[in-house]
């Protein structure tokens, strides 16, 4: 029987590349780049771009550069550079020896600007930022030319040289491209290409006091590096004529810019400016807060690089913007962890259970399966004793309809252990149940009852004597609305006040003693969790919930109100 071979992935970008290879457009080369700005941490939207650019290079036996667009020193930091490199590597990609910075090209970019001036295609403008904005016009009205637009080439060269030499104040002058102030594309209305900005650069120090704008540096950086396919998100589609114009004016090598729809994910935001606001205002604990959509936040929460890559492959590449449902990302991590995460038992909200007919002082070890999806993972031993802990929600003194867990007179199976039946409860002075009394059937160890009776529920547990304490953080979506800030509203109005719940007094099975930071587990029936990479210590475990399991009872309870 022949094995089924999956067809290679296809989308409009891959079709363009295949066509270019057939026509030998770039000499049979495929060379992409991932060009982040080091002004914040990468998020899940960047992961899509990383997977696409590095993935295309691998698929077509090409190359992919990592290039930092470090042209705005007032917002950039070496911390962001290091975090970006860590994130790209963690996702499973390697730029090998192709690490570049736009600042590597500052002298070349300056000379390209001089070429434009000499060709009469750029001029120094003394208008203020507000005046330039006013002169730009609107979508329905043409722009107005600056009164400085007719300066001679010699005067512009002298002024631009003076800008570089630091002779003028910040904001007093800019260099603009001379294109067309009546163009229907606002990006072509004499855009600013250099501004004066006295700020220490993280790589070049104080060598420069003028810096190129992104639209200017982007295309020329691609050209210098020999990029073939410059893949950008859709908001740069209207910038493509400018990208092409710059390269054409100086007769530079010309890559092809291709735009695709950026990732928009429901119940979150993917704006670095807004994410930075959440960090600075203390809404979250930092860029790596597990509620954040940053790659570092997802990593700390327990997401795997494989799950993120699978998610990016599933959503594919499109030409039209749309919002991807968060459940698709949660499905991807659930599917991945289902195969790889070992099963353990942890009780988050403990309720004491005393098995009255179990011998005092006795303990036994029971076999528990590590992962039913991976038989090679084997089994482990979990201790069983007279006093246990179960989840509070697994007992109801007065059970609602269709509740099959433990209640007075009801019998359930303890996972990997015995059938137990509730015989009574102990309450505190407030009338709250603080202890459940049960009996067990010693003939049901690890299996069915010899007399053929059945139970309708299996619940997890830990031994009170042998289990170890832990803190658990339950994370939920950061926002309550699918599209925070929709319609011009303040996005922070949609913040979820219940996005984090911290539980202390949790108990986990003793096999987790000394668990290293970043280890992932499935707490049986409770969800997927990982040891926190920042706060968890071998002798003081802290677990983050990565994602919930599908909970049939929760759906029933919700329907019953």
N, C-alpha and C positions, 0 to 999 in steps of 0.2 A: 504494500500500500504506500503510495507516494505521500510524502509530507506536504502539508499545505504551506505555501510560501506567501507571506503577506506582501501586498504590493507596496512599493515605496511611497512615502507620503507625498501628497501633491497639494499645491495651493498656488495662488497667482504669483508669489515671489519665486517659488521653485520653477514655475513655468518660464518666467523671465530668464532665470539663470540657465535653465536647460537650453533655451533658445539662444542665449548668448554663447554658450559652449558650442552649439552646433554651427554658429556663424563665425566662431573664433573671434568674437568681438574684443575680448581682452587677452588675446593670445592663449586662450584655453585656461585662463586663471580664474579662481574664485578667491577673493580676499575681502573679508568683512572686518568690522571693528565694533567694539562696544565702547562708547564714549561718555562715561558718566561725568557729571560735574561733582567735584568733591566738596559739596556744600550741605551734605546730609547723609544719612544712612540709606542704603538701597532698600526698596520694598518689593512686594510681590509683583508689581507691574514691571520693575526692572528685571525680575527673574524671567519674565516672558521674553524680554529683549535679549538677555544673556543666553537663554536656551536657543533662541532663534539664530542669533549671530554665530555663536560657537557651534551650534548644531549644523547650520548650513555649511560652515567651513569643513566640518568633519565629514558630512554627507558627500560633499563634492571634492574631497581630497584637497581642500584649500587651506587657507590660514585665516586666523582671526586675531586682531590686535586688541589689547586693552589700552585705551588712551584716555587720560584724564583731561577734561576740558577745563583747565585751571586758568581761566582768563578774568576771574573776578576775585581778587585777593581779599576783599572785605568780607566775603562769606565762606571762604574756604579754610580748611584746617587739615593738618596731617592726620588727625584722628579719623577723619572721613576717608582719606586715602587708604589708610591701613584697614579700616573696616570693609571697604569695598573689595580690596584684594582678598581678604579673608572670606567674604561672602561668595565671590566668584569661584574660589578654590573649593569651598564647602559644597557648592552646587555640583562640583565634579568637572570643572573646566580648567584648562591651563593655557595661558598665553605664551608659554615657553620663554623665548628671549625677546618677545615683542611687547614690551611695556614702554609706553610713550606718554608724553605730556604735551599739551598744546604749548606750554612754556618752553619746550625744546625748540620751538620754531619762532620764538618772538622776533629774532632778527630777520628771518626770512619773511615773516608776515609784514614786518615794517617795510621791507624792500618791495613787497608786492603793493603795498599802499603807495609807496613812492612812484612805482610804475603807473598806477592809476592816475596820480597827480600829473605826471609827465605827459600822459595821454589825454589830459583834459577831462578825466573821468572822476575826479574827486577834488574837493575843495575844503578849506578850513572855514568853519562857520562860527560867528560870534553870538548867534542868537542863544537865548537862555533855553533851558529844557522846556519851560512852559511855552515859550514862543515857537519853538520847533513843533510842539504838539499842536498848537493853534494853526500853524501854517500847513499842517499835514492834510487838512481837509477831512472829509467823511466818505462813507461808502457812496453817497449820492452827490457829493460836491468835490470838485478837484482841489488839490492843494495849491498853495501859493509859494512861489519861489522866494528864497531868502535874498535879502539885499546884498549879501556877501557872496552870492553864487558866481558872480562875474569876476572875481579876483583873478589876477593873472597866474599862470603856472609858476612863475618865479616867486611871486608873493606867497602862494600856497606852500611851495617847497620850503621857503624860509620860515613860515609860521609853523609848519608841521615839525621842522627840525627844532624850532623853539619849544614846541610842546614836549618833544622828547627830552630836551635839555632842562626841563623844569622851570622855564621862564614865566609860565602863566599859572594862575590859580586854578584849583579844581573847579570844574564846571564853567570856566570862562570861555572855553573854546572846545570844539569837537571837529573831527574830520568826517565829512559826509561823502557818500558816493553821489555822483552827478548822473542821474538817470532820467526820470520823467515825473514831474510833480502832478501830471494829469492822469497817470496810469490808473486803471480801475483796480489794480492790485496795490493796496496801501504799502506793502513791503517794498515796492519799487519806487516810492516817492522819496528819493534822496535819503536813504537810511543812514543813520550814524554808524560809522565803522571803527572809530577810535575815540576814546574819551580820556580826559586827564583824571587820574585817581591816585593820589599819594597814599599808598598803603603797602606795608611790607608783605611781599609774596612768600609763600611757604617754601619755594624753591629758589627763586631769583633774588630774594631779599629786597633791597631798595635800588636794584639796578635799573628798574623801569618805573616811570611815573605815568605812562600812558599804556592802556590795555585795549586789545581789540575786542569788538563785540562778537557774540557767538556766531551770528550769521556769516561774518567775515572769516573768522578763524576756522570754522567747521569745514567748509569746502576746501580751503587751502590745506588744512591738516590732512584731510582725506587724500588730496592730490599728492602731497609730499610723500605719504606712506604707500602710494600705489594701490589704494583701495579700489576694488572693482565695483562693488555694490554697497552703497551707503544707505543702510536701512534705518529709517526714522519712523517715528509715530506720526499719526495722521495730521496733527496740528502743524506739521512742517510742510504740508502739501503746498500751501500758498507761499512758502518760502523757497520752493524749488526754483522758480524763475530767477530769484536772486542768487541762489547757489550756482546756477548755470552762468549767470551774467558775470559774476566775479571771475570765474575760471576762463571764460571766453575772452575777457578784456585783456588778460595777460598771456593768453595762449598757453595755459597750463594743462597738464595731463588732466583728463576729465572723467572722474568716476560717474556712475549712474545713481542718483538718489531715488529710492523707492519708499513709499509710505505705507504703513499698515495701521490698523486700529489698535490703539493702546488698550491695556486691560483696565476695565472699571469693575470693581468688585463690590457687590452689595453689602450693606451694613458696615462699610468702612470708608476711609478716605485715602487717596493715593497722591496727595499733594505734599511735597516735602515742606513747603512753607507752613501748611496747616499742621503737619506732624511735628515740626519744630516748635510750633506754638503750644501744642499739647505738652511737649517736653519742658519748655521754658516756664510754663504756667503751673507745672507740677500736677497736671491732670493724670499723667502716667509717671512711672518711676524713672523713665529714660527711654532712649531709642530702642533698647532691647527688652522693654516691658513686653511680657508675653501676650498682651492684648493688642500690641501694635502690629500692623501689617508689614513691618520691616522684616527682612530676611533674618536679621539677628534676633528679632522678637519671636519669629516663627521657630527658629532653631532652639531658642531657650524654652519655648513651649512644648517642644518635643517633635516637631515636624521633621521629616526626613528629606534629604535632597532628592531621593528617588520619587517621593510622593509629589514634590513640587514640579519636578521634570515631567512626570506623568500628567499632572494637571495642565501644565503648559501645552503638552502635546495634545491633550484632549480638547482644549478650547480652540486650538488651531490658530490660523492667521486669516484675518478678514480685512475687508476694505471699509467696513462701516462700524462706527462705534456702537457698543451695546454694553449693558451691565450684566456681568456674569453672576449667577446666584452663588452665594457663599456655600450653599450645601454641596456644590460640585467640588469645591476645594476640600471640604470636610469629608466627602466621599473618597477623594483621592488618598487622604492620609489614613482614613479608616481601612481602606483596602490594602494599603501597604503595610500598616502595622499589624493587621490581622495575620499576615504571613510571617512577620518577623518578631513581633513582641512576645516575650514569654508571659504566660498567665501566672498571676499570683492572687492571693486573697488579701484584701484590705477592707477594713470597716471604718467608714468615715464618721458616722454618728453612732457610737457604740451603745448597745443596750445589753445589759448583763443577762446571761442565761445560765441557770443552774440545772444540771441533769441529776435529778434526785437519786436515781437508781444506779448511777455510775460510781464505781468504787472510789472512796476518798484516797487521795494521794497517788492515784494511778495515772499514767500518761502512756500513750501509744503513738507510734508513727504510722501515718497513712500515706499511701502512694497517690500522688497528684500529677496529672499530665501537664507538662510544660507548655505545649502548644499543639492542639489537635490538628492544626493546619500543616504542621511540620513534624511528622512521626520521628524523625531523626533527633529531635530535641530531647526526647526521653522523658523521664519522670523525676520527681523530687519527693522528699519526705516532709510532711507537715505534721506537727504535734497536735494531739487531741487530748483533752482533759475534761474534768468534771465541770469546770466553769469556763464558759465561752463568752464571746461577744458576737452579736449579730447587728445588722443595720436596724435602726429604730423603725424605718419604713417597712421592714419585713415582719412587723407585728402590729396587729390591730385588735384591741380588746373588743371593739364592736366593728366587725369587718363590713365594708360596703359590698354591694353586689359584684360578683365576678372577682372577688379577692381570694386568691388561693394560697396565700402565704400563711404564716403562723398566726393562729388565733385560738382562744380557749376551745379545747376539745378537738382541734384540727391537728393533722399530722403532715409533716413535710420531710423532705430529704435534706440532710446537711451534705453539702458538696463533698464527694469522696469519702463520706463517713457513714452515718446511720440515719434511720428514720427516727424522728423525735415527735412527741405529742405534748402539746401544752396542757398542763394540769392546773395552773393557777398563776397568779401574779402577786407582786409585792409593790405597794404604792407608798409614796412619800406623804408628808403632811398636806400637800396641795392636791392630793388625789391623782398624781401622775404616776404612771407605771415606771418603775426603776429596775425591776427585775422580773424575769419570766421564769417560771418553774416548769420543767419538762421531765418526761421519762424517755428513755431510748430503748430501741429493740436491738439487742446485741447480735441478732441473727441477720441483720441487714447491712452489715459492713460492706461498703463499696458496691452494693448491688441491690437487687429487688428482694422483697420479702418472700420467704419460702412458701407462705400460704397464698401467694398470688395477689395480695392486696396492692393497690396502686396509690400513689400520691400525685397531686397535680402541680406541685411546686418544688423546686430545689433552690435553697438559699446558701449563701456563703457565710463564713464564720472565721474567727481566729481564736486560738486558745488564750484565755486571760493571763495565764501564768507565763506562756512562752512568747507571746506577741511583743512587738516593740512599738514605742510611741513614734508618732510622726505628725508633722504639720502638712496640711493639704490646702492648696489654693485652687479654687474652682473658678475658672475663667469663662466668661460669656462674651457675646459680641459687644464691641465697644460702643456701638450706636444702636438705637431702637428703630431707626428707619432705614430702608434699603438705600436711599440716596440722601445722606445728610447734607443739609444746606440747599436742598432743592428749592427753586423759586426765589433764590436770593436770601433765604433765611440764614441766620447764624448757625453754622454747622454744629456748634457746641450745644445748641438747644436740644439736639438729638442724642446727646451722650447718655449712655445707659448707666443709671446709678447702681445697678446690680451686676456690673461687668466683672466684679471681683468679690468673691466670698472666701474668707480665710477660716479654715477649720482647724482647731487645736484639739488635742485629746484623741486623735485618730489612732488606730491600731493596725499594724500590718504584720504579716507572717514573718517569722524569724529568718527566713531565707534572704530577706532584704537587708539584713544587718550589714553595714559597711558598704552599701550600694554606692558606686561611684557617680559623680555628677554627670548628668546627661544620659543616664541609662533609661531605657523605655520599657514600660510594662503595660499589660492589660490587667487592671484590677477587675477580676471577674464580676460581671454584671454591672460594673460601675463606670467603665470607660477606659480610655488609654491615658496613661500618666507617665511623667518622666521626673527624675530627680533634678531639682533646679541647679543649673550650672553656676549660679552665683552664691546662693545662700545655703544650699544643702551640704552637710558635712557627714562623714561616715557615722558619727555618734549623735547627729542631730538632723534627721532626714526631713527634707522639705520636698514635697511633690507638687508638680503643676499638672492640672488636667489638660491634656492635649485636645481631646475631642470625646464627646459622649458616644456611648453605644446607642443603637436604636432600642428604644424602650417601649415595648408594647403596652405595659401597664400605664405608663405616663400618658399615652394616647387615649387609653380608656378613661383614665381619671379626668383628662381634659374635656373629653366629650360629655362626661357626667357633670361637669362644672364643679 
